[in-house]
Amino acid sequence: MSQPVRIPYGPHPDQWGDLYLPSPAAHDGAWRGVVVVIHGGYWRDRYTADLGAPVAEDLAAHGFAAWNLEYRRAKSDLPDGTRTAGGGGWPTTFHDVAAGIDRLDDIAGLGALTDDDAARLGRLVAAGQVVGLGHSAGGHLAVWAAGRHRLPPDAPGAPAKGGRPRVPLRGVVSQAGVLSLAAADELGLSNHAARNLMGGSSADSPELARAFALADPQRALPIGVPVHAVHSPNDDAVPFALSAGYVAEARAAGDPALLHETTGDHVAIIDPAHEAYRLCRRLVGELLDSQQLPSI
């Protein structure tokens, strides 16, 4: 398979995506759609888009164009007791994810692709054939991004003038996603990763309380966008209850959301050889084939 094309969406060294294009032999030469891959790592900068590379490669081998997105992440604690400088967190990480997805709207005109590939990609984006696939913290960010149209105009990542995003997500497959920021904070998951992301707890100030509300996909319901939450009860990094709780609230609010219980640990779901990941790939295809999830 050909090497991905690295394309910046901003001036910071972490503002880029790797675009993986289907080979001519994949899926009989037809492109099935565009998948925005958002990696996890509890939003910390010690984890990078390398986590999403195997997934993006597999998607391209099955006929999808995959946009493996990097973004500025929050500080990390290192084994020697020091902390990295970080470059993200609230609101920077959210600005980056929104800008990185919207970059798909003008990639075709950058000259980074052949004319034929640029035309194919442009047609898919224009037709709304773009979905999100996010793992762990990336699942949180992907579902948050799918609800950007629900954000107030002054919120980080909100579309210009309160309209629709330049590149809306047609649906999301969340892979063991941290779908409730409030629950992640209350449980202190991964050494209080939510507070590390947001710069404190929601109880610290009215400003942080509002920031948590804007950053929490569960608080944005309903978003009117299909979400498949795929999660294993054996996951010891992100509790299964976060996906189950999100789906229950989403469905009560009228959103087309489904919970898929799978097997394996927290990283099995991003292993192309594991059945949990293969389920995710199938669901990505279903989202691109239909505007809505099947009625239940």
LINKAGI-V129915 format. One record per backbone hydrogen bond with DSSP energy under -0.5 kcal/mol. NH is the residue of the N-H (numbers start at 1). CO is the residue of the C=O. Records with the same first field share a line. If there is no record, write none. Layout:
NH=CO ; CO
This chain:
5=19
6=4
7=5 ; 17
9=15
10=15
15=12
16=14
17=7
18=68
19=5 ; 17
20=18 ; 66
21=19
23=60
26=23
28=25
29=26
30=27
32=30 ; 63
33=63
34=129
35=65
36=131
37=35 ; 67
38=36 ; 133
39=37 ; 69
44=41
45=74
47=44
51=48
52=49
53=49 ; 50
54=50
56=52
57=53
58=54
59=55
60=56
61=57
62=58 ; 59
63=60
64=59
65=33
66=20 ; 64
67=35
68=18 ; 66
69=37 ; 67
70=16
74=43
78=82
81=78
84=76
87=73
88=73
89=72
90=197
93=89
95=91
96=92
97=93
98=94
99=95
100=96
101=97
102=98
103=99
104=101
105=102
106=103
107=103
109=106
110=107
118=114
119=115
120=116
121=117
122=118
123=119
124=120
125=121
126=122
127=123
128=125
129=124
130=128
131=34
132=171
133=36
134=173
135=38
136=175
138=135
139=136
140=136
141=137
142=138
143=139
144=140
145=141
146=142
147=143 ; 144
148=145
150=147
151=148
155=152
158=155
162=159
163=160
168=165
170=130
172=226
173=132
174=172 ; 228
175=134 ; 173
176=174 ; 230
178=136
179=177
184=180
185=181
186=182
187=183
188=184 ; 185
189=184
191=188
192=188
193=189
196=192
197=193
198=194
199=195
200=195
204=201
209=205
210=206
211=207
212=208
213=209
214=210
215=211
216=212
217=215
218=179
219=216
220=216 ; 217
221=218
226=170
227=256
228=172
229=227 ; 258
230=174 ; 228
231=229 ; 260
233=262
235=232
242=239
243=239 ; 240
244=240
245=241
246=242
247=243
248=244
249=245
250=246
251=247
252=248
253=249
254=251
255=250
257=255
258=227
260=229
261=259
262=231
269=265
270=267
271=268
272=270
274=271
277=268
278=274
279=275
280=276
281=277
282=278
283=279
284=280
285=281
286=282
287=283
288=284
289=285
290=286
